Amino acid sequence: MFKKNSPQILLFTLLSLFFSINSFSQKNLYAGIEVGRRAIKVSVLDVSNIKKADYKILSFWTERINFAEHIANTGELTEDDINRASTIVAEQLTKIRAEHKMPETNIFIVAAPVFSSARNADVLKNKIATLTNKELEILNVNEEAKTLVKGAMPPVDYSNAFLLDIGAQTTKGGYIDELEDNKLEFIPLELDFGTMTLTDAVKKTVVNQAQVNDMSAYQEKSFDFNSVLRKKVQALLDKNPLLLKKDKIYLSGGAVWAFATLYYNENVKEHYISLNMEDILNYDAILKNNFVKFTNLAKTNKEAARVLSTYNQEYLISANNILIACLEGVPNLETKKVYFVKEGQVTWLISYIADRSKKVNTNF
C-alpha cells in the first residue's frame, strides 16, 4: 500500500514543504506606507535579523505632494490632498498585497506628526479606512525622536550608541539607557539649530544687508558664529554625561546625506556608512573654497544634483558646521565609531518592526 502510493506521498510532502517555506519567507516581509510632510513614501523590506538591522529594501517608491505647506497655509488638508493621498495609499496597498502576499499585520500605514495639526485629518483617516480596511496612524510628535532612534540604530547597539539627526529646523535624536528589571528609558536630545535655522541666524549678523547674499561675507559671519554653536553643543553634552560612555555615534538627516553623497561620490550599498573626521574636514574645505567641484559633479551625477537642488552653498556650509561642532564636542572621538544612517526613509518602519519583535527589548 505504501509503495503503491509513494510517488503521491512524495509529491504531497514536497508541495507541503514548498508552501511551508514560502509561507515562512512571507513572514519576514514588511511594508510601510508613509504619508509624509512633502511626499508619500512606500517601502517593502525583507528582514533577516531585526536585532542587527539586517534587511533588504525590496522596493521603494515615492510621490511628492507638499501636505505640510497646505496645512500651514490653511490649518487643514485640501480636498485634493485628501483625494490624492487616499487614492495613492489604496493603489499602493493593493499592489503590495498582490505582489508580496505578506500577513496584514506586517503592513503599516502612517502619517507624519504634522497631520495632527490639520483640522480635517479625520476625513483622511476615514477615507483611507474605507478604501483599504486598514487604519492610518498619525505619528505622535512627542514620540517622533524615540521612533527615529529605535529605527535608525540597530537594536543590538541600543545600549552602546546615540543618534543625532540634523534636520532643517533642529538637530534632534537621543539614546537609550538600560535600567533595572530589563527596562529601558529613552533620553531625548535636541539642539535648537538645524541647517536652515542656523543659516538664518548667521544672516542676521550681517550688518550691511547689501552683503547678506555675498558668499565671502556669509562665510566670515558663519565662522564667527561657530563659537555660539559650539557652546550649544557643549551644553547638550554636559547635560547628558552618559553620552561620553557610548562607543558608537549614528548620524542622520540632510546634512550627513549631503556630505556622504557629494564627498564619497559613489553608490554605497550598506545601510550604515562609516565616517571619519578627516573626510568631513576635507569636504568642508571644498564647500568653502572650491564649490565648483560639486556643481560640476552635479552635471553628471543624479544624486549630487539632487543634493544641490535641495541645498544651496550657504545651507551646506551651515549643515556641515553643525556636523563638525557635534563631533568635535565628543571627547576621544578617535576611539568612537561614527556611522551615517543611509536609509533614513525606512527608520520609522524598522522601529515598528522592532516593537513587534520578540527578539528586541522595547520595554520602555
WOTAVEN-V674719 format. One record per residue. N is the residue number from 1. SS is DSSP state (H for helix, E for strand, - for the rest). OMEGA is omega in radians with two decimals (NA if undefined). D_LAST is the distance of its C-alpha to the last C-alpha in Angstrom with 1 decimal. Layout:
n=[N,N]
ss=[SS,SS]
omega=[OMEGA,OMEGA]
d_last=[D_LAST,D_LAST]
This chain:
n=[1,2,3,4,5,6,7,8,9,10,11,12,13,14,15,16,17,18,19,20,21,22,23,24,25,26,27,28,29,30,31,32,33,34,35,36,37,38,39,40,41,42,43,44,45,46,47,48,49,50,51,52,53,54,55,56,57,58,59,60,61,62,63,64,65,66,67,68,69,70,71,72,73,74,75,76,77,78,79,80,81,82,83,84,85,86,87,88,89,90,91,92,93,94,95,96,97,98,99,100,101,102,103,104,105,106,107,108,109,110,111,112,113,114,115,116,117,118,119,120,121,122,123,124,125,126,127,128,129,130,131,132,133,134,135,136,137,138,139,140,141,142,143,144,145,146,147,148,149,150,151,152,153,154,155,156,157,158,159,160,161,162,163,164,165,166,167,168,169,170,171,172,173,174,175,176,177,178,179,180,181,182,183,184,185,186,187,188,189,190,191,192,193,194,195,196,197,198,199,200,201,202,203,204,205,206,207,208,209,210,211,212,213,214,215,216,217,218,219,220,221,222,223,224,225,226,227,228,229,230,231,232,233,234,235,236,237,238,239,240,241,242,243,244,245,246,247,248,249,250,251,252,253,254,255,256,257,258,259,260,261,262,263,264,265,266,267,268,269,270,271,272,273,274,275,276,277,278,279,280,281,282,283,284,285,286,287,288,289,290,291,292,293,294,295,296,297,298,299,300,301,302,303,304,305,306,307,308,309,310,311,312,313,314,315,316,317,318,319,320,321,322,323,324,325,326,327,328,329,330,331,332,333,334,335,336,337,338,339,340,341,342,343,344,345,346,347,348,349,350,351,352,353,354,355,356,357,358,359,360,361,362,363,364]
ss=[-,H,H,H,H,H,H,H,H,H,H,H,H,H,H,H,H,H,H,H,H,H,H,H,H,H,-,-,E,E,E,E,E,E,E,-,-,-,E,E,E,E,E,E,E,E,E,E,E,H,H,H,-,E,E,E,E,E,E,E,E,E,E,E,-,-,H,H,H,H,H,H,H,H,-,-,-,-,H,H,H,H,H,H,H,H,H,H,H,H,H,H,H,H,H,H,H,H,H,H,-,-,-,H,H,H,E,E,E,E,E,-,H,H,H,H,H,-,-,-,H,H,H,H,H,H,H,H,H,H,H,H,-,-,-,-,E,E,-,-,H,H,H,H,H,H,H,H,H,H,H,H,-,-,H,H,H,H,H,H,E,E,E,E,E,E,-,-,-,-,E,E,E,E,E,E,E,E,-,H,H,H,-,E,E,E,E,E,E,E,E,-,-,-,H,H,H,H,H,H,H,H,H,-,-,-,-,-,H,H,H,-,-,-,H,H,H,H,H,H,H,H,H,H,H,H,H,H,H,H,H,H,H,H,H,H,H,H,H,-,H,H,H,H,H,-,-,E,E,E,E,E,E,H,H,H,H,H,H,H,H,H,H,H,-,-,-,-,-,-,-,E,E,E,E,-,H,H,H,H,H,H,H,H,H,H,H,H,H,-,-,H,H,H,H,H,H,-,-,-,-,H,H,H,H,H,H,H,H,H,-,-,H,H,H,H,H,H,H,H,H,H,H,H,H,H,H,H,-,-,-,-,H,H,H,-,E,E,E,E,E,-,-,H,H,H,H,H,H,H,H,H,H,H,H,-,-,-,-,-,-,-,-,-]
omega=[-3.13,-3.11,-3.11,-3.07,-3.03,3.10,3.12,-3.14,3.14,3.13,-3.14,-3.14,-3.14,3.12,3.12,3.13,-3.14,-3.10,3.09,3.12,3.14,3.13,3.14,-3.10,-3.14,3.14,3.12,-3.13,3.12,3.12,3.10,3.03,-3.11,3.00,-3.00,-3.12,-3.05,-3.11,2.96,-3.09,-3.12,-3.12,3.01,-3.07,2.96,-3.01,3.11,-3.12,-3.06,-3.11,3.13,-3.08,3.11,-3.10,3.05,3.03,-3.11,3.08,3.06,-3.09,-3.13,3.01,-3.04,3.01,-3.03,3.14,-3.04,-3.14,-3.13,3.12,-3.14,-3.08,-3.01,-3.10,3.13,3.09,3.07,3.11,3.11,3.09,-3.09,-3.12,-3.12,-3.10,-3.10,3.12,-3.14,-3.14,-3.13,3.14,-3.13,3.11,3.09,3.12,3.13,-3.12,-3.09,-3.02,-2.99,3.04,3.10,3.08,-3.14,3.14,3.13,-3.13,-3.08,3.07,-3.09,3.03,-3.13,-3.12,-3.12,-3.12,3.11,3.13,3.10,-3.09,-3.06,3.14,3.14,3.10,3.10,-3.14,-3.10,-3.12,3.10,3.11,3.13,-3.07,-2.99,-3.04,3.05,-3.08,2.96,3.13,3.07,-3.11,-3.13,-3.11,3.13,3.14,-3.02,-3.11,3.13,3.11,3.13,-3.10,-3.12,-3.10,-3.08,-3.12,3.04,-3.13,3.13,-3.12,-3.08,-3.03,-2.97,-3.07,2.95,-3.07,2.99,3.11,-3.11,-3.11,-3.12,-3.06,-3.11,2.96,-3.06,-3.13,3.13,3.09,-3.06,-3.14,3.13,3.14,3.11,3.10,3.06,3.13,-3.13,3.05,3.10,3.13,-3.13,3.06,3.09,3.06,-3.00,2.97,2.98,-3.08,-3.06,-3.13,3.08,3.11,3.12,-3.14,3.12,-3.11,3.14,3.13,3.09,-3.05,-3.14,-3.07,3.07,-3.13,-3.01,3.12,3.10,-3.02,-3.14,3.10,3.13,-3.12,3.12,-3.14,3.10,3.10,3.14,-3.06,-3.12,3.12,3.08,-3.13,-3.13,3.12,3.11,3.14,-3.14,3.11,3.11,-3.14,3.14,-3.12,-3.08,-3.07,3.12,3.13,-3.07,3.14,-3.11,-3.09,-3.08,3.12,3.09,-3.09,3.10,3.13,-3.05,-3.11,-3.09,3.05,3.14,3.14,-3.07,-3.11,-3.06,-3.02,-3.09,2.99,3.07,-3.12,-3.11,-3.03,-3.09,3.10,-3.09,-3.11,-3.14,-3.12,3.01,-3.03,-3.12,3.13,-3.12,3.12,3.07,3.08,3.13,3.14,3.12,3.12,-3.00,-3.02,-3.07,-3.03,3.14,3.09,-3.12,3.10,3.07,3.11,-3.09,-3.14,-3.10,-3.07,-3.06,-3.13,3.08,3.09,3.12,3.09,-3.07,3.04,3.13,-3.08,2.97,-3.06,3.13,3.13,-3.13,3.10,3.12,-3.14,-3.11,3.05,3.09,-3.14,-3.13,-3.12,-3.14,-3.10,3.13,-3.13,-3.11,3.12,3.09,-3.11,-3.10,3.12,-3.09,3.01,-3.08,-3.09,2.95,3.10,-2.99,-3.01,-3.09,-3.07,-3.11,-3.08,-3.14,-3.14,3.07,3.11,3.12,-3.14,3.12,3.13,-3.05,-3.13,3.09,-3.09,-3.08,3.09,3.06,-3.11,-3.14,NA]
d_last=[59.3,56.3,58.3,59.5,56.1,54.3,54.2,52.5,50.1,49.3,48.8,46.6,44.5,44.2,43.2,40.6,39.2,39.2,37.4,34.8,34.2,34.2,31.8,29.4,29.6,28.8,25.4,24.5,25.5,23.2,24.4,23.1,25.2,24.2,26.3,25.8,27.4,30.5,30.5,29.4,28.0,27.9,26.4,26.9,25.1,26.0,23.1,24.2,21.2,17.9,16.4,19.3,19.4,22.9,24.1,27.3,27.8,30.4,31.1,30.3,32.1,32.1,34.3,34.4,34.4,33.8,31.8,30.4,33.9,35.1,32.3,33.1,36.8,36.8,33.4,33.3,33.7,37.2,38.7,39.2,35.5,34.5,37.2,36.6,32.8,33.0,35.9,34.3,31.0,33.2,35.4,32.7,30.9,34.3,34.9,31.5,32.3,35.8,35.3,32.2,32.0,28.3,26.4,25.7,22.0,21.9,23.2,21.2,22.9,21.3,22.8,22.0,20.7,24.4,25.3,23.7,26.6,29.2,31.0,31.8,28.6,28.8,32.2,30.6,27.8,30.6,32.9,30.4,29.5,33.3,34.1,31.3,30.0,26.5,24.1,23.6,20.1,20.2,17.3,15.7,17.1,14.2,11.8,14.5,13.7,10.1,11.9,14.6,13.0,11.1,14.6,16.9,15.9,16.4,13.3,15.6,15.7,12.1,12.9,16.4,16.7,16.2,17.3,19.9,21.2,24.7,25.4,28.4,27.4,24.7,23.0,19.2,16.3,13.8,12.2,9.2,9.7,9.4,9.6,11.5,11.2,9.3,6.0,4.7,5.5,7.1,10.8,13.1,16.7,19.8,23.5,25.8,28.0,28.0,31.0,32.8,32.1,33.2,36.4,37.1,36.8,39.1,41.6,41.9,43.2,46.1,48.9,51.5,50.0,52.6,50.7,47.2,47.4,49.2,47.2,48.7,48.0,44.4,43.9,45.5,43.3,40.2,41.0,41.6,38.3,36.3,36.6,34.6,32.0,31.8,31.3,28.4,26.7,27.6,26.1,22.8,22.9,24.2,21.3,18.8,20.6,17.8,18.8,22.1,20.8,19.3,21.9,21.1,21.2,20.6,22.5,22.9,24.9,28.6,29.7,28.7,29.8,33.2,33.6,32.9,35.1,38.0,38.2,37.5,39.4,38.4,36.3,33.6,32.0,29.0,25.6,25.2,28.3,28.9,30.1,32.2,33.5,37.1,36.7,34.9,37.7,40.4,38.9,38.9,42.6,43.4,41.6,43.7,47.0,47.5,45.5,48.2,46.9,43.9,46.0,48.2,45.4,44.2,47.6,46.9,43.2,41.3,37.9,39.5,41.2,37.9,36.6,39.8,39.8,36.3,36.9,40.2,41.1,39.9,36.4,36.3,37.4,34.8,32.0,33.2,33.6,30.0,29.1,31.6,30.5,26.9,27.9,30.8,28.6,26.7,28.7,29.9,29.0,31.5,29.3,26.3,25.8,25.5,24.8,25.4,23.0,25.9,24.5,22.7,23.7,21.5,18.2,16.7,18.0,16.6,13.1,13.9,15.4,12.6,10.3,13.2,14.2,14.3,14.9,11.7,8.5,5.7,3.8,0.0]
